[in-house]
Structure formats: structure tokens, C-alpha cells
């Protein structure tokens, strides 16, 4: 698995020191999406478009269900 070089900050990051935001990058073939917290750049989540789309849909609609304990 390759780690991307071109990370983009979320437009919701706001101002300040720029170290408190979500960053996203993609790698091609197969399309892979990488997400990381700017304060912990060595740790990142890797997914593909379909599962991420489903997760964002459930977050937006409030239909995630009961969290596991």
C-alpha cells in the first residue's frame, strides 16, 4: 500500500495554527481514500469511495444506530 504525498486539509479546518483538522488524500488504481488527523500524521484511515459514501450518508441522516460498548 502506498502512502500519498498530496494531503488536502478540510475546508472546515478554520484558521489558527492549522494543526487541528482532518486531511484527505487519494491514490489511484484502485481508488483509495486516506484520512488523517493533522496532529497525528503518521496514523491514517484507508478506505474506498463506496464505504466512505455510506458512512457519510449515515452520519448526515443520523442513522448510525446504537454505538457498540
N, C-alpha and C positions, 0 to 999 in steps of 0.2 A: 504494500500500500504506500503510495506516495503522499507526502505532506505538501500542501500548496504553499506557494510563495506570496501570492497576492491576496491578502486578507482585506476585507472591507468592513468598516465599522457601521453599526446600525445608525439609521437617521434619528433614532430616539435617544442617542447617547448623550446629547446635551453638550454643554461646554465644560469648563474646568480643565483638569489635567489630562483628560482623555483616557484615563485608565480604569474607568468604571462602565464598561459597555460590552455588548455582545458583538463578536466579529464573525464573519461568514466568508468562506472561500469555496470554490468548486474545482474539481478535477474532471477531465473528460474521459470517456470510453472505459468503463461505463461511467455515466454521470454520477458523481459522488459529491455530497454536500458536507462540508466540515463547519462545525460551530465551536466557538471557544469563548471563554470569559477573558477579557483583556488582562485581568490581574493574574491569570494562570495560563499563559500562552502555550505551555508545553502539554497541557491536558485539553483534549478536544473530543467532541462527539462526531461520529461519522455516520451518515445515513444516505438514503437516496430520495429523489423527489416525492415518490408516492407515499411512503410512510410519514415524511415530514408534512406533506399536504394534509393527510388525515389527522395528524396531531394538531396542527394549527386550526383545522376546522373544528375539532372538538374543544379546543381552548376557546375559540371565538364564540361558539354556541353554548358553552358551559355544560357540555355533555360528557365530561371525562368520567363521571361516576365517582364512587366512593374510593378514596385512596387506600392502598394496602398498608397495613400497620406492621 
